[in-house]
Amino acid sequence: MSPDLSRIRSGFPILTRVINGYPLAFLDNASTTQKPDSVLQAMLDFYRHSNSNVSRGVYTLADESTGLYEVAREEAARFLNAPGPEGVIFTRGTTESINLAAWSWAAGQLKSGDRVLISEMEHHSNQVPWQQVCRFAGAELIYWPFDSEGRLDPDELDNLLDSRVRLLAVTAISNVLGTINPIDEITSRARKNGTLVLVDAAQAAARMPMDVQELGCDFVAFSAHKVYGPTGIGVLWVDKERLGEMEPWQTGGGMISRVEADHSSWTDPPDRFEAGTPPVAEAVGLKSALDFVRSLSFDWIREHEQGLTRLALELLMDQPDVSLYGPSSMEMHAGVVSFNLNGVHPHDTAQVLDESGIAVRAGHHCTQLLHSRLGIQASVRLSIGVYNTEEEITRLISALQRVRDLLL
C-alpha cells in the first residue's frame, strides 16, 4: 500500500506555517529537509529521559545513552547495507566526512605525482578539501567535465583514469543539475584501474538506495539534515581495508587507548575518529529519520519525486523566457531543478517567490566551477521532498508571472 501524501505532510509541523499570507511551500530540500514529528520526539525523549555522555559512565543514564548512540550507528550501517557498524563514523555532516577522508586517508597515502579526480559538478565540500590535501601532498587535482546536458560520460572517465589516479571523488546526484550519476558503473570502471572511490551521497541518501556492498566503493558521505534528520551529524562510511590505512584527524578524549607523557595510542575504529563528546541526541534523531525514510520505501520516493520533477520541467519548458539547466531525460534526473528567469537576478526571483510563501534557493549553491561552465554566476533552484505537492509546483510557476510584472 502506497503512503498517503496528506498523512506524510501532517507529520511535519512546520508545513502548517503561513508565510506572507500563503501556506508554506518548502522547495529547498537540496539545502536541508524539514523534520517529522517522529524525529523531533525521539530527540526530545532522549533529552528528557536518557541524557548523558557516552562510553565512560557506569550509571544507568550513561548506559542508556551509549546504547542509543550505538543503535543509531547500527541503523546507519543497515541503511547503507554495510557489512557491519564498525565502518560507520559519525561526523558533523558531509563536509566534515569528506574532510575526514581527505586528511585521515589521503594526506598519508598521496605522494608527489599522484592524482585525485573529481567531476566539474562537485559541491565545494567535495572540491576544496581535495585542493587542499593535494597541495599538502604534492599531488594533482584533475577534473572530469560534464556535457551540454549536465551528464558525465563514463567513456570519458576511461580516458582520465591511469595509474596516477589514486582516488575518484564524485557526487551521486548533482545538487544543481539534478543529474543522477551512474555510480555503479563509475565505481566499476575506477576499480578496474585500481582507483579508490569516494561517493558524495548528500543529495542521494534521501532519494535512492546507497548499497555500499553492491557499489564496491571505499567511502560514502552523507548528512542527516538532508534525509529528514537533525543538523550537526553526518556519516562517513569507510571500507574495512581503508580504515586500516587511516590516521586520526582530530585527537582528544574518547579516541585514545593510552596516553603517556610523550606519546599516545589510539582505540579501534570507529571510536578512533570520533574525538570528544559525540552528538548523541542528533544520532538518535538520525536513526529516527532513517526509519522514516525506510517506512516510505525508495520506490515510492522515486515515483513521487519523478512525478513532481516532470511537472516542474514541463511547466518551466513552456516558459519562453526561462533558461533550464540539467538533463532533459527524466531517467537521469532527480528532484532538483535549476533555472533562471531571463533578465532577472536569481536572488530577486527567489525574494518575490517568497512573497507567495514559496521557499527556493538562489545563488551558486556552493558550485562556482559548475556555474562557470554554464556561463552564469547564479541560478534559482527548486528541490523536491517527500511532502511536496503538485499544487506547490503550479503555484511556483504562477508566481513567476508576478516576478515578471514587478521586475521586467
C-alpha positions in Angstrom: 0.0 0.0 0.0 1.4 3.4 -1.0 2.0 6.1 1.6 -0.7 8.7 1.8 0.7 12.2 1.0 -1.6 14.1 3.2 -0.7 11.8 6.1 3.0 12.4 5.4 2.5 16.1 5.4 0.6 16.0 8.7 3.7 14.6 10.4 5.7 17.8 9.6 4.6 20.6 11.9 6.5 23.3 10.1 4.3 22.8 7.0 1.4 24.5 8.8 3.3 27.8 8.7 1.8 30.7 6.8 4.3 33.0 5.0 3.1 36.4 3.9 -0.5 35.1 3.9 0.3 31.9 1.9 0.8 28.3 3.1 4.5 27.5 3.1 5.7 25.7 0.0 9.1 24.4 1.1 11.1 23.7 -2.1 14.6 24.0 -0.8 15.1 20.3 0.1 18.5 20.0 -1.5 19.8 22.5 1.1 18.0 20.9 4.0 14.9 18.9 4.7 12.2 19.5 7.3 11.9 17.2 10.2 8.9 14.9 11.0 7.4 14.7 14.5 8.9 11.3 14.9 12.5 12.8 14.7 11.6 15.7 16.9 10.0 13.5 19.5 12.9 11.0 19.6 15.4 13.8 20.3 13.1 15.3 22.9 12.6 11.9 24.6 16.4 11.5 24.8 16.9 14.8 26.5 14.1 14.3 28.8 14.8 10.7 29.9 18.3 9.5 28.9 20.6 12.5 28.5 24.2 11.6 29.4 27.6 11.4 27.9 28.5 8.1 26.3 31.0 5.3 26.8 32.7 6.1 30.1 29.9 6.2 32.6 28.7 3.1 34.6 25.4 4.6 35.8 22.0 3.9 34.2 21.7 7.1 32.1 25.2 6.6 30.6 24.5 3.1 29.7 21.2 4.1 28.0 22.9 6.9 26.1 25.7 4.7 24.9 23.2 2.1 23.8 21.1 4.6 21.9 24.2 6.0 20.2 25.4 2.6 19.0 22.0 1.6 17.9 22.0 4.7 15.7 25.3 3.5 14.2 23.9 0.1 13.5 20.9 1.6 11.8 23.1 3.8 9.6 25.0 0.6 8.7 21.8 -1.1 7.7 20.7 1.9 5.7 23.9 1.6 3.6 23.8 -2.2 3.7 27.3 -2.1 5.2 28.7 -5.4 6.4 28.9 -4.0 10.0 28.7 -0.9 12.1 32.5 -0.5 12.6 32.8 1.3 9.3 30.3 4.0 10.2 31.9 7.1 11.6 29.7 9.9 12.9 30.7 13.4 11.8 29.1 16.8 11.7 27.9 16.3 8.1 29.0 15.6 4.6 31.6 18.4 4.7 33.3 17.0 7.7 33.0 13.5 6.4 34.9 14.4 3.2 37.5 16.4 5.1 38.0 13.4 7.4 38.6 11.1 4.3 40.9 13.7 2.9 43.1 14.3 5.9 42.9 10.9 7.6 43.4 8.8 4.5 44.6 10.9 1.5 47.1 13.0 3.3 49.0 10.0 4.4 48.5 8.0 1.2 49.1 10.5 -1.6 52.5 11.4 -2.9 54.0 13.7 -5.5 52.9 12.7 -8.9 49.6 11.1 -7.7 46.3 12.4 -8.9 42.8 12.9 -7.4 40.0 13.0 -9.9 36.7 14.8 -9.3 33.9 16.0 -11.6 33.1 19.6 -12.6 29.7 19.3 -10.9 31.0 18.8 -7.4 29.8 20.8 -4.4 32.6 22.8 -2.9 32.6 20.3 0.0 33.8 17.7 -2.5 36.3 20.0 -4.2 38.1 22.3 -1.8 39.2 19.5 0.6 40.9 17.8 -2.3 42.5 21.1 -3.5 44.0 21.4 0.0 45.2 17.9 0.5 46.7 17.7 -3.0 48.6 20.9 -2.2 49.8 19.4 1.0 50.8 16.1 -0.5 52.2 17.4 -3.8 49.5 15.6 -5.8 47.5 16.9 -8.7 43.7 17.5 -8.8 42.1 16.9 -12.2 38.6 17.3 -13.4 36.0 15.2 -15.3 33.9 17.5 -17.4 30.1 17.2 -17.9 28.4 17.5 -21.2 25.9 20.1 -22.5 23.1 18.4 -20.6 24.9 18.1 -17.4 25.8 14.5 -17.7 29.1 12.7 -17.0 30.3 10.4 -19.9 31.7 7.1 -18.5 33.8 6.6 -21.6 35.5 9.9 -20.9 36.3 8.6 -17.5 38.3 5.8 -19.0 40.4 8.5 -20.8 41.1 10.2 -17.4 41.9 7.1 -15.4 45.5 5.9 -15.3 48.0 4.6 -12.8 48.4 8.1 -11.3 44.8 8.5 -10.3 44.6 7.2 -6.7 41.1 8.4 -5.9 37.9 9.4 -7.7 35.5 11.6 -5.6 32.1 12.0 -7.2 28.6 13.1 -6.3 25.8 10.6 -6.7 23.3 13.4 -7.6 24.2 16.9 -8.6 22.9 19.5 -6.1 22.3 21.9 -9.0 21.7 20.0 -12.2 19.7 17.1 -10.6 21.9 14.7 -12.6 21.8 11.1 -11.3 25.2 9.8 -11.9 25.7 6.0 -12.7 27.7 5.4 -9.6 27.7 1.6 -10.0 29.3 1.9 -13.5 31.6 4.7 -12.4 32.8 2.6 -9.5 33.3 -0.5 -11.6 35.4 1.4 -14.1 37.5 3.0 -11.4 38.2 -0.2 -9.6 39.4 -1.9 -12.8 42.0 0.9 -12.8 42.9 0.3 -9.2 41.4 3.7 -8.3 39.6 4.1 -5.0 36.1 5.8 -5.0 34.5 8.3 -2.6 30.8 8.9 -3.2 29.2 12.2 -2.0 25.7 10.9 -1.2 24.4 14.2 0.3 21.7 14.5 -2.3 21.2 10.8 -2.9 20.7 9.4 0.7 17.1 10.6 0.9 16.3 9.7 -2.7 17.8 6.3 -3.7 19.4 3.2 -2.1 23.1 3.5 -1.4 24.2 -0.1 -1.1 27.9 0.1 -0.3 28.5 -3.7 -0.9 26.8 -3.6 -4.2 28.6 -0.4 -5.3 32.0 -1.6 -4.2 33.1 1.9 -3.2 35.6 2.8 -0.5 34.0 5.9 1.1 30.4 7.2 1.3 29.4 10.5 2.9 26.0 12.0 3.7 24.3 14.4 6.1 21.4 13.7 8.4 19.8 17.1 7.8 19.2 16.2 4.1 17.5 13.0 5.0 14.8 14.4 7.3 17.1 14.3 10.3 18.8 16.9 12.5 21.6 19.2 11.7 25.0 18.7 13.2 25.5 15.0 12.4 26.5 13.1 9.3 28.1 9.8 8.3 31.4 8.7 6.7 31.2 5.1 5.8 34.7 3.6 5.2 35.6 0.2 3.8 37.4 -2.0 6.3 40.7 -2.0 4.3 40.7 1.8 4.1 40.0 2.1 7.8 43.3 0.3 8.5 45.1 3.0 6.4 43.6 6.0 8.2 45.2 8.1 10.9 43.2 10.2 13.4 42.4 13.7 12.1 41.3 15.0 15.5 42.6 13.9 18.8 41.4 14.1 22.4 39.0 12.3 24.7 37.2 9.2 23.6 39.6 8.1 20.9 42.6 7.1 22.9 43.7 3.7 24.2 46.5 5.0 26.4 48.2 8.4 27.0 51.8 8.7 28.2 53.7 11.9 28.8 55.4 11.8 25.4 53.1 9.6 23.2 49.6 8.2 22.9 47.9 5.2 21.3 44.5 5.0 19.7 41.4 2.9 20.3 39.9 0.9 17.5 37.7 2.4 14.7 35.2 3.9 14.6 35.9 5.5 18.0 39.4 6.4 16.8 37.8 9.0 14.6 35.2 10.4 17.0 37.2 12.6 19.4 35.3 14.4 22.1 31.7 14.3 23.2 29.6 13.0 20.2 26.3 14.3 19.0 24.2 11.7 20.9 20.8 13.4 20.6 21.5 14.0 16.9 22.4 10.3 16.4 19.0 9.4 18.0 17.3 11.8 15.6 19.3 10.4 12.6 18.1 6.9 13.5 14.5 8.0 13.6 14.9 9.8 10.3 16.4 6.7 8.6 13.4 4.7 10.0 11.1 7.3 8.5 12.7 7.1 5.0 12.7 3.3 5.1 9.0 3.3 6.0 8.2 5.1 2.8 10.3 3.0 0.5 12.7 4.3 -2.1 10.3 3.0 -4.8 7.6 5.4 -3.6 10.0 8.2 -3.1 11.3 7.9 -6.6 7.8 7.7 -8.1 6.6 10.7 -6.1 9.8 12.8 -6.9 9.7 11.9 -10.6 6.1 13.0 -10.9 6.7 16.4 -9.4 10.0 16.9 -11.3 8.4 16.0 -14.6 5.6 18.5 -13.9 8.1 21.2 -13.0 10.3 20.7 -16.0 7.3 20.6 -18.4 5.8 23.8 -17.0 9.2 25.6 -17.0 9.9 24.5 -20.6 6.7 26.1 -21.6 8.0 29.5 -20.4 9.9 31.0 -23.3 11.9 33.4 -21.0 13.1 30.6 -18.7 16.6 29.0 -19.0 16.8 25.5 -17.7 20.0 23.6 -16.6 20.5 19.9 -16.4 19.4 16.7 -18.1 16.2 16.7 -20.2 15.8 13.0 -19.7 13.8 12.0 -16.5 15.7 8.8 -16.3 18.8 10.6 -15.2 17.0 13.5 -13.3 16.4 13.7 -9.6 14.1 16.1 -7.9 16.5 19.1 -8.3 15.6 21.7 -11.0 17.7 24.8 -11.6 16.6 27.7 -13.8 16.8 31.4 -14.4 14.1 33.9 -15.5 15.9 35.8 -18.2 16.6 39.4 -17.3 16.0 38.9 -13.5 18.7 38.2 -11.0 18.2 34.8 -9.2 18.1 36.5 -5.8 15.3 38.8 -6.9 13.3 35.9 -8.4 13.6 34.0 -5.1 12.7 37.0 -3.0 9.5 37.6 -5.0 8.6 33.9 -4.8 9.0 34.1 -1.0 6.3 36.8 -1.0 4.0 34.0 -2.2 5.2 31.6 0.5 7.5 29.7 -1.8 10.9 28.8 -0.4 13.6 28.2 -3.1 17.3 28.7 -3.1 19.2 31.3 -5.2 22.9 31.7 -5.7 25.8 29.5 -6.9 24.8 26.7 -4.5 28.4 26.0 -3.5 29.2 25.1 -7.1 31.0 28.0 -8.6 33.0 25.9 -11.0 29.8 24.3 -12.3 28.2 27.7 -12.8 31.2 29.0 -14.6 30.9 26.0 -17.0 27.3 27.0 -17.6 28.3 30.6 -18.3 26.3 32.1 -15.4 27.0 33.3 -11.9 24.0 32.0 -10.1 20.7 30.2 -10.6 17.3 29.6 -8.9 16.9 26.1 -7.6 13.7 24.2 -6.6 14.2 20.9 -5.0 11.6 18.3 -4.0 11.0 16.4 -0.8 8.6 13.7 0.1 6.0 16.2 1.4 5.8 18.4 -1.7 2.7 18.6 -3.8 1.6 19.4 -7.4 -0.2 22.5 -6.1 3.1 23.8 -4.8 4.8 23.3 -8.2 2.0 25.0 -10.1 1.9 27.8 -7.5 5.6 28.5 -8.2 5.0 28.7 -11.9 2.1 31.1 -11.4 4.2 33.2 -9.1 6.8 33.7 -11.8 4.4 36.0 -13.6 4.4 38.2 -10.5 8.2 38.3 -10.8 7.9 39.5 -14.4 5.2 42.1 -13.5 7.4 43.6 -10.8 10.9 43.3 -12.3 10.6 43.3 -16.1 
